[in-house]
Each structure stands twice: as C-alpha cells, then as structure tokens.
Amino acid sequence: MEVTGSAKSGQIRALYREHRRWLTLFVQRRLGCPHSTADLVHDTYLRILASGVLPDSGDSRRYLAHIAKGLVVDRYRRRRIESTYLEYLRQQPEELFPSPESQVQTIEALVEVSLLLQRLPEKVRLALLLRQLEGLSYRDIAGRLQVSVSSVEKYVARALQGCMLAALGERH
C-alpha cells in the first residue's frame, strides 16, 4: 500500500510499535549482536520510509522479514568483502597502503560491483568473470560452460551492458 504525508508517518509509527520487538528477535537470531541488531531494525524501517510502500496489515511481518533478511545478507556480503580486501592489504608493503578514506571508498565500490554481479544470471556472470579475471578465450569459456562460442559472446556483451547501465544509472 502506497501512502503519503503525515498519514504515512503515523502508519510507520504504528507498524514500528506493533512489530519492533518481534523484528528485533527475528534479526537477533540471525546476527547475534545487539548493536548490529538495533542498527538493522532501524535500517529496515528506514527502507520502508524511503520506499513509501507499507505492507497490508496482515502481511506486515512477512514484509518486514523480507526486508530484514535482505539487509542481513547485505551486511554479511559487505563484511566478507571488507575482510578479504583488508587481508589483501595486509599482504602489501606498508608504503602501498591507501589512506583509510581510500580504503572505505574501495570497499564501497567492491560492494557495489558484487551487488551488480549477483544480479546477473549465473552463466552471464561466470562468462564475464572468466573473461575478465582469468583472461580465458571465448572458446575456453564456452567449453567450461558447455555452451556455444556465440552464447559466450552474448553473455559477455550482456554483462558489460549491465555494468554500463548500472554505472550510468548511478550518475543520473
């Protein structure tokens, strides 16, 4: 249900009052950390506020759980990317370390790239990664994915197009 203005604000407050405890327990079971749980519950309601879409009253818990699960997945993905990047930095000579500000920007960019790649169909994503990261030929990729070379060409083109559209979308 889409709502505007003060009615929306009142309905969100009511949704919060009615389901905050339940949502906190739901998230706590997945995260285990009270501080992270509080942040994620807060982010769940912010997401609803930003979208302007409220669930029907009988669908509230399912809707809240769906948003919270997505945020939990995002948090774990970010932590995994961050720890991998920081481990990579620890293996570099200290004089090559980027500033803390640059590290945060790099982690943000890596998270965005990861989200973009996750949205691509599996074969499209694999074709792009095999081409760009492993430098495989289209013929070698076709063999690995058990598809034709022309399919690999289409997959890579589709992946690059998706990346370009995502980059343009963020700037507009």
Helices and strands as residue ranges (DSSP letters): H 5-31, H 34-51, G 57-59, H 60-90, G 94-96, H 100-119, H 122-132, H 138-145, H 149-171
